[in-house]
Amino acid sequence: MTHSPRTSLEAIQRSNTKSTPIPRILVADNEAATSSSVDLSKSLATDSALEVDADGILPPPPSSDRIRRRSELRQKPVFTGEEFELPVLPSLPEGLQTPPLQVHASGIAPGHDDIELASGFPSTTASSIHMEDTSSTAPVLSPAEKAQHRWKGRLHFFALCYCTILQGWNDGSTGPLLPTIQRYHNIGFAIVSLLFIFNCIGFVSGAMMNVYLNDRLGFGKVIVLGAACQLGAYVILSPGGPFPTMCIAFSLAGFGIALQNAQANGFVGNLKNAQAKFGFLHGSYGLGAFIAPLVATNFATKERWYFHYLISAAIGISTTAVLLYVFRLKNQDDIMVEAGHAVAEVDNTRENKYKQIFGLRTVHLLSIWALIYVGVEVTLGGWIVTFIEQKRGGGASAGYISSGFFGGLMLGRIALIWLNRKVGERRIMFIYAFLAIQLEVTVWVVPSLIENAVAISCIGFLLGPMYPILMSYCTQILPRWLLTGCVGWIGSFGQTGSAALPFATGLLASKFGIGSLQPFVVSMMSTMILLWAFVPRVRRVD
């Protein structure tokens, strides 16, 4: 039986497909990969190649009833591949670096879509290409060095917390002593409120001078200077001199506290896990403000009440010594390196820092918020004793209510860190403020000494986390290289609230009575909510 031409052609093609080997390009081994030339395979298997005529048409199948064997087909001459050299790029000039070559398990490096070759590189032949290891050159620390860095970091943070305790001690001492100061100097609400005004002058002066002093002297010297000024204020207060002397001392204390507050907040803002560290830092403030009323209340009933400031001076001496020993008057970058922290390079060629800081709208918004918050905090801690004595019939032991307020403040700053993270810093601020306002209204309208005391402590617990949240939020929305200056200004300007709002309360009390304290505080808390609504959401600015 004779096969049709179509059937014979298909059979031959199937036979060729099975028997014709696929040409392969041989890749040199690792040693030959460094060579500049690639040898193609020397021959191509063509034993199954078919003979075609001049027109490229296969000849018709034979007339026999069998398909011709492969041996009957003429073979094409063997094609020998030519050897040629591929152009390669020369080694990179000195000073230029290449990214490390990553080779996967398949032996093929992943390609990049956007690779541009410099037109100035000539095409030459090289015997090999040398790929240098450009891995990180960061020093590998031994376990002993890591332990030393941890110890240094903890020591630095402890010193900052210790100086913050004295700041809380300062604010917590005034409230229980305020009625005694009035009786001792025979002055009214308006005159005694001048203490807060001079305190405010010191805070503003410290806030304005902080950036200048920080650039000129550095972190270590500025924070020790602040502690020394605060110590000098207590030395002036301890003899119980005339009222004008007290005003000068309060101004000096405000200046010193402003410098310490700015430097401590700026330093912690550059640390890892700053949010939690801010909680402990300002929790230390609450600790000092909690202990101070307990001590001041005992002195308030004594004839030489001003000896309370001898204890303050003793703490001031120890604080100055600790700061001097730990930081040794060094600048912040050197101290950070000692603890193994990364130091960001600062572009000192930029325009004036004051101009840039005050050109940020967010800085002004946060500064006003801080002023109102600190003012509410110190107003409640200071004037609540007078309110309880006159409106709720409390005696000299009413000073312990102030201690309860600052105790709640300290506890809230530490115990609520987890809740701040879970709910979110921006959202939780509204919740704390709304709850605090409701409790403040109960103090206003419920004439119960016990209820008022409990409510004041709970208000302190709710207000406590707000200031650390503010400082943590600053590190997320303000430029990193301006962070110390911005946080310093916000903190120092906020401290003016500890003088301005208590002074305003004194003026209102002299005209309308101490009962005006509660509606004034409620209105200030409401203003805090309004201002916080305008604070921008978190966005990294550098």
DAURSUL-V590968 format. One record per residue. N is the residue number from 1. PHI is phi in radians with two decimals (NA if undefined). D_LAST is the distance of its C-alpha to the last C-alpha in Angstrom with 2 decimals. Layout:
n | phi | d_last
N | PHI | D_LAST
N | PHI | D_LAST
This chain:
n | phi | d_last
1 | NA | 88.70
2 | -1.62 | 86.75
3 | -1.36 | 82.95
4 | -1.27 | 81.45
5 | -1.05 | 79.34
6 | -1.15 | 76.23
7 | -1.15 | 76.71
8 | -1.10 | 77.34
9 | -1.11 | 74.23
10 | -1.13 | 71.97
11 | -1.12 | 73.58
12 | -1.12 | 72.99
13 | -1.13 | 69.32
14 | -1.14 | 68.86
15 | -1.10 | 70.59
16 | -1.18 | 68.30
17 | -1.10 | 65.16
18 | -1.32 | 66.25
19 | -1.72 | 67.48
20 | -1.46 | 65.12
21 | -1.23 | 62.36
22 | -1.39 | 58.80
23 | -1.07 | 57.82
24 | -2.14 | 54.99
25 | -1.72 | 52.75
26 | -1.40 | 52.81
27 | -1.70 | 49.49
28 | -1.12 | 49.85
29 | -1.25 | 49.20
30 | -1.06 | 46.38
31 | -1.25 | 48.36
32 | -1.38 | 49.24
33 | -1.16 | 45.67
34 | -1.42 | 44.87
35 | -1.29 | 47.67
36 | -1.53 | 47.05
37 | -2.19 | 49.80
38 | -2.16 | 50.55
39 | -1.55 | 54.19
40 | -1.32 | 55.11
41 | -1.08 | 57.86
42 | -1.32 | 61.21
43 | -2.65 | 63.04
44 | -2.00 | 62.66
45 | -1.22 | 65.02
46 | -2.25 | 67.20
47 | -1.15 | 70.33
48 | -1.82 | 69.93
49 | -1.19 | 69.41
50 | -1.65 | 71.82
51 | -1.45 | 74.04
52 | -2.12 | 73.47
53 | -1.49 | 75.57
54 | -1.14 | 74.65
55 | -1.52 | 73.29
56 | 1.37 | 71.01
57 | -1.86 | 73.15
58 | -1.12 | 74.17
59 | -1.18 | 77.95
60 | -1.16 | 79.84
61 | -1.14 | 80.56
62 | -1.14 | 83.88
63 | -1.34 | 86.89
64 | -1.17 | 87.45
65 | -1.51 | 86.42
66 | -2.14 | 83.98
67 | -1.51 | 80.60
68 | -1.07 | 80.65
69 | -1.25 | 79.38
70 | -1.06 | 76.37
71 | -1.18 | 78.78
72 | -1.49 | 80.53
73 | -1.53 | 77.41
74 | -1.25 | 76.86
75 | -1.62 | 73.72
76 | -1.32 | 71.43
77 | -1.11 | 70.98
78 | -1.17 | 68.24
79 | -1.68 | 65.04
80 | -1.77 | 63.48
81 | -1.19 | 59.77
82 | -1.52 | 58.77
83 | -1.70 | 56.48
84 | -2.46 | 53.57
85 | -1.94 | 50.35
86 | -1.59 | 46.84
87 | -1.26 | 44.49
88 | -2.21 | 41.48
89 | -1.40 | 38.43
90 | -1.29 | 38.73
91 | -1.08 | 36.58
92 | -1.16 | 33.15
93 | -1.06 | 33.12
94 | -1.09 | 31.98
95 | 1.75 | 28.28
96 | -1.66 | 27.33
97 | -2.08 | 26.44
98 | -2.00 | 27.25
99 | -1.18 | 25.83
100 | -1.08 | 28.26
101 | -1.48 | 31.11
102 | -1.78 | 31.50
103 | -1.88 | 35.12
104 | -1.45 | 36.10
105 | -1.08 | 39.42
106 | -1.30 | 40.98
107 | 1.47 | 40.38
108 | -1.98 | 38.27
109 | -1.39 | 34.68
110 | -1.11 | 32.41
111 | -1.46 | 31.84
112 | -2.10 | 28.73
113 | -1.31 | 28.83
114 | -2.00 | 26.78
115 | -2.07 | 28.33
116 | -2.01 | 29.28
117 | -1.65 | 31.77
118 | -1.15 | 31.70
119 | -1.21 | 34.76
120 | -1.41 | 35.58
121 | -1.40 | 36.58
122 | -1.32 | 40.40
123 | -1.57 | 42.36
124 | -2.34 | 44.42
125 | -1.87 | 46.09
126 | -2.16 | 44.85
127 | -1.32 | 46.71
128 | -2.77 | 43.73
129 | -2.05 | 39.99
130 | -1.81 | 38.23
131 | -1.76 | 35.00
132 | -1.46 | 33.21
133 | -1.38 | 31.42
134 | -1.88 | 27.75
135 | -1.19 | 26.82
136 | -1.05 | 24.38
137 | -1.76 | 25.56
138 | -1.09 | 24.04
139 | -1.16 | 26.87
140 | -1.54 | 28.92
141 | -1.57 | 29.48
142 | -1.36 | 32.91
143 | -0.99 | 33.62
144 | -1.16 | 34.56
145 | -1.18 | 31.26
146 | -1.10 | 29.34
147 | -1.13 | 31.65
148 | -1.16 | 31.08
149 | -1.11 | 27.29
150 | -1.08 | 27.84
151 | -1.10 | 30.31
152 | -1.09 | 28.09
153 | -1.07 | 25.22
154 | -1.18 | 27.76
155 | -1.14 | 29.31
156 | -1.07 | 26.12
157 | -1.17 | 25.43
158 | -1.08 | 29.11
159 | -1.08 | 29.07
160 | -1.17 | 26.23
161 | -1.13 | 28.14
162 | -1.17 | 31.30
163 | -1.24 | 30.08
164 | -1.26 | 28.76
165 | -1.03 | 32.30
166 | -1.16 | 33.68
167 | -1.13 | 31.38
168 | -1.14 | 32.77
169 | -1.03 | 36.21
170 | -1.06 | 35.91
171 | -1.26 | 35.12
172 | -1.36 | 37.68
173 | -1.39 | 40.46
174 | -1.19 | 40.70
175 | -0.97 | 41.87
176 | -1.10 | 45.07
177 | -1.52 | 45.98
178 | -1.05 | 45.53
179 | -1.07 | 49.08
180 | -1.18 | 50.55
181 | -1.08 | 48.84
182 | -1.08 | 50.29
183 | -1.21 | 53.76
184 | -1.13 | 53.60
185 | -1.71 | 52.65
186 | 0.96 | 54.47
187 | -2.23 | 51.61
188 | -1.70 | 50.37
189 | -1.07 | 47.15
190 | -1.13 | 45.86
191 | -1.24 | 46.56
192 | -1.15 | 45.21
193 | -1.21 | 41.97
194 | -1.09 | 41.45
195 | -1.01 | 40.25
196 | -1.22 | 37.15
197 | -1.13 | 36.75
198 | -1.19 | 36.85
199 | -1.08 | 34.53
200 | -1.12 | 32.11
201 | -1.04 | 32.53
202 | -1.12 | 31.56
203 | -1.09 | 28.41
204 | -1.11 | 27.26
205 | -1.08 | 28.15
206 | -1.13 | 26.21
207 | -1.13 | 23.08
208 | -1.25 | 23.37
209 | -1.51 | 24.20
210 | -1.06 | 21.67
211 | -1.09 | 18.83
212 | -1.11 | 21.59
213 | -1.16 | 23.43
214 | -1.13 | 20.50
215 | -1.23 | 19.79
216 | -1.46 | 23.55
217 | -1.81 | 24.88
218 | 1.67 | 22.23
219 | -0.98 | 21.83
220 | -1.04 | 25.34
221 | -1.27 | 27.28
222 | -1.18 | 25.57
223 | -1.22 | 26.11
224 | -1.20 | 29.69
225 | -1.06 | 30.28
226 | -1.09 | 29.33
227 | -1.14 | 31.73
228 | -1.16 | 34.43
229 | -1.13 | 34.20
230 | -1.15 | 34.61
231 | -1.08 | 37.55
232 | -1.04 | 39.12
233 | -1.11 | 39.03
234 | -1.23 | 41.00
235 | -1.12 | 43.47
236 | -1.20 | 44.17
237 | -1.36 | 44.63
238 | -1.10 | 46.88
239 | -1.35 | 50.12
240 | 1.25 | 50.03
241 | -1.28 | 50.21
242 | -1.14 | 50.44
243 | -1.08 | 47.94
244 | -1.00 | 46.30
245 | -1.13 | 45.58
246 | -1.08 | 43.84
247 | -1.08 | 41.64
248 | -1.11 | 40.58
249 | -1.12 | 39.92
250 | -1.12 | 37.75
251 | -1.15 | 35.68
252 | -1.15 | 35.25
253 | -1.11 | 34.32
254 | -1.09 | 31.65
255 | -1.09 | 30.12
256 | -1.15 | 30.12
257 | -1.15 | 28.75
258 | -1.06 | 25.82
259 | -1.15 | 24.82
260 | -1.13 | 25.31
261 | -1.08 | 23.51
262 | -1.13 | 20.36
263 | -1.19 | 20.40
264 | -1.14 | 21.32
265 | -1.16 | 18.68
266 | -1.13 | 15.88
267 | -1.16 | 17.47
268 | -1.15 | 18.00
269 | -1.09 | 14.50
270 | -1.67 | 13.49
271 | -1.61 | 16.44
272 | -1.24 | 17.13
273 | 0.94 | 18.67
274 | -1.10 | 17.42
275 | -1.04 | 19.02
276 | -1.17 | 22.47
277 | -1.16 | 22.14
278 | -1.09 | 21.32
279 | -1.06 | 24.48
280 | -1.29 | 26.58
281 | -1.06 | 25.22
282 | -1.42 | 26.11
283 | -1.16 | 29.13
284 | -1.13 | 30.31
285 | -1.02 | 30.17
286 | -1.09 | 32.37
287 | -1.11 | 34.70
288 | -1.11 | 35.32
289 | -1.23 | 35.81
290 | -1.33 | 38.20
291 | -1.30 | 40.35
292 | -0.99 | 40.59
293 | -1.10 | 42.65
294 | -1.11 | 45.05
295 | -1.36 | 45.80
296 | -1.14 | 45.65
297 | -1.11 | 48.06
298 | -1.16 | 50.67
299 | -1.30 | 50.38
300 | -1.11 | 50.46
301 | -1.60 | 54.13
302 | -1.79 | 55.19
303 | -1.18 | 56.45
304 | -1.70 | 54.03
305 | -1.08 | 50.93
306 | -1.23 | 48.82
307 | -1.16 | 49.36
308 | -0.99 | 46.51
309 | -1.33 | 44.26
310 | -1.18 | 45.93
311 | -1.13 | 44.37
312 | -1.06 | 41.02
313 | -1.15 | 41.54
314 | -1.10 | 42.45
315 | -1.14 | 39.24
316 | -1.11 | 37.37
317 | -1.11 | 39.09
318 | -1.14 | 38.14
319 | -1.12 | 34.49
320 | -1.07 | 34.29
321 | -1.14 | 36.08
322 | -1.12 | 33.82
323 | -1.12 | 30.61
324 | -1.18 | 32.33
325 | -1.24 | 33.58
326 | -1.30 | 30.47
327 | -1.67 | 27.82
328 | 0.89 | 30.31
329 | 1.08 | 28.41
330 | -1.45 | 25.73
331 | -1.40 | 22.11
332 | -1.15 | 19.43
333 | -1.08 | 18.43
334 | -1.11 | 22.13
335 | -1.18 | 22.68
336 | -1.13 | 19.93
337 | -1.13 | 21.47
338 | -1.01 | 24.87
339 | -1.62 | 23.91
340 | 1.39 | 22.46
341 | -1.55 | 18.81
342 | -1.26 | 16.10
343 | -1.99 | 14.57
344 | -1.38 | 11.16
345 | -1.30 | 11.85
346 | -1.87 | 10.99
347 | -1.47 | 11.56
348 | -1.37 | 14.46
349 | -1.48 | 15.46
350 | -1.25 | 13.16
351 | -1.18 | 15.06
352 | -0.91 | 16.43
353 | -1.12 | 14.30
354 | -1.00 | 16.76
355 | -1.12 | 16.36
356 | -1.25 | 12.61
357 | -1.10 | 13.07
358 | -1.32 | 16.15
359 | -1.48 | 14.80
360 | -1.58 | 12.79
361 | -1.09 | 15.50
362 | -1.09 | 14.26
363 | -1.07 | 14.73
364 | -1.15 | 18.28
365 | -1.13 | 19.07
366 | -1.20 | 18.20
367 | -1.14 | 20.03
368 | -1.16 | 23.11
369 | -1.07 | 23.08
370 | -1.10 | 22.97
371 | -1.03 | 25.77
372 | -1.19 | 27.97
373 | -1.08 | 27.40
374 | -1.08 | 28.22
375 | -1.09 | 31.05
376 | -1.10 | 32.55
377 | -1.05 | 32.31
378 | -1.30 | 34.08
379 | -1.10 | 36.47
380 | -1.15 | 37.72
381 | -1.16 | 37.97
382 | -1.59 | 39.75
383 | -1.49 | 41.99
384 | -1.13 | 42.94
385 | -1.13 | 45.55
386 | -1.11 | 47.26
387 | -1.10 | 47.09
388 | -1.16 | 48.73
389 | -1.14 | 51.38
390 | -1.56 | 52.41
391 | -1.80 | 51.89
392 | -2.08 | 52.51
393 | 1.28 | 55.08
394 | -1.37 | 53.13
395 | -1.70 | 54.30
396 | -1.13 | 52.70
397 | -1.29 | 51.35
398 | -1.08 | 48.98
399 | -1.07 | 46.43
400 | -1.22 | 46.01
401 | -1.15 | 44.50
402 | -1.07 | 41.62
403 | -1.14 | 41.32
404 | -1.11 | 41.31
405 | -1.09 | 38.45
406 | -1.26 | 36.23
407 | -1.14 | 37.49
408 | -1.10 | 36.29
409 | -1.05 | 32.92
410 | -1.12 | 32.63
411 | -1.12 | 33.92
412 | -1.12 | 31.63
413 | -1.21 | 28.47
414 | -1.76 | 29.59
415 | -1.29 | 31.79
416 | -1.77 | 29.56
417 | -1.05 | 26.46
418 | -1.11 | 27.75
419 | -1.20 | 28.37
420 | -1.04 | 24.89
421 | -1.23 | 23.57
422 | -1.21 | 26.41
423 | -1.46 | 26.25
424 | 1.91 | 22.54
425 | -1.09 | 20.96
426 | -1.17 | 20.88
427 | -1.23 | 24.43
428 | -1.19 | 26.01
429 | -1.10 | 25.27
430 | -1.13 | 27.59
431 | -1.13 | 30.23
432 | -1.03 | 30.30
433 | -1.14 | 30.58
434 | -1.10 | 33.40
435 | -1.15 | 35.36
436 | -1.12 | 35.04
437 | -1.11 | 36.37
438 | -1.09 | 39.34
439 | -1.18 | 40.22
440 | -1.13 | 39.94
441 | -1.13 | 42.40
442 | -1.16 | 44.86
443 | -1.13 | 44.74
444 | -1.21 | 45.46
445 | -1.85 | 48.42
446 | -1.72 | 49.90
447 | -1.47 | 52.16
448 | -2.23 | 52.05
449 | -1.11 | 51.12
450 | -1.17 | 50.41
451 | -1.07 | 48.39
452 | -1.09 | 46.33
453 | -1.11 | 45.69
454 | -1.16 | 44.57
455 | -1.11 | 42.42
456 | -1.11 | 40.68
457 | -1.13 | 39.86
458 | -1.17 | 38.47
459 | -1.09 | 36.37
460 | -1.06 | 34.88
461 | -1.10 | 34.23
462 | -1.38 | 32.31
463 | -1.30 | 30.38
464 | -0.91 | 29.44
465 | -1.22 | 26.51
466 | -1.12 | 24.83
467 | -1.20 | 23.27
468 | -1.05 | 21.79
469 | -1.10 | 20.40
470 | -1.00 | 18.82
471 | -1.16 | 17.11
472 | -1.13 | 16.04
473 | -1.15 | 14.71
474 | -1.05 | 12.61
475 | -1.19 | 10.77
476 | -1.70 | 10.05
477 | -2.09 | 9.08
478 | -1.87 | 7.57
479 | -1.02 | 4.53
480 | -1.09 | 5.59
481 | -1.31 | 7.15
482 | -1.80 | 8.85
483 | -1.06 | 9.87
484 | -1.06 | 13.36
485 | -1.15 | 14.14
486 | -1.17 | 13.13
487 | -1.12 | 14.93
488 | -1.08 | 17.67
489 | -1.16 | 18.29
490 | -1.08 | 18.37
491 | -1.16 | 20.67
492 | -1.22 | 22.83
493 | -1.14 | 23.21
494 | -1.10 | 24.02
495 | -1.14 | 26.72
496 | -1.12 | 28.44
497 | -1.13 | 29.34
498 | -1.20 | 31.50
499 | -1.91 | 33.58
500 | -1.18 | 33.37
501 | -1.23 | 34.35
502 | -1.06 | 37.11
503 | -1.14 | 38.48
504 | -1.07 | 38.55
505 | -1.12 | 40.30
506 | -1.10 | 42.83
507 | -1.14 | 43.59
508 | -1.14 | 44.10
509 | -1.17 | 46.25
510 | -1.19 | 48.41
511 | -1.78 | 49.19
512 | -1.97 | 49.16
513 | 1.67 | 49.51
514 | -1.19 | 47.28
515 | -1.11 | 47.54
516 | -1.28 | 44.86
517 | -1.05 | 42.29
518 | -1.15 | 41.86
519 | -1.09 | 41.43
520 | -1.14 | 38.94
521 | -1.16 | 36.84
522 | -1.07 | 37.09
523 | -1.14 | 35.88
524 | -1.21 | 32.85
525 | -1.11 | 31.97
526 | -1.13 | 32.31
527 | -1.14 | 29.94
528 | -1.05 | 27.33
529 | -1.09 | 27.65
530 | -1.08 | 27.35
531 | -1.15 | 24.17
532 | -1.13 | 22.50
533 | -1.13 | 23.36
534 | -1.62 | 21.11
535 | -1.22 | 17.99
536 | -1.13 | 15.56
537 | -1.25 | 15.47
538 | -1.10 | 12.93
539 | -2.72 | 9.86
540 | -1.34 | 6.59
541 | -2.05 | 3.85
542 | -2.39 | 0.00
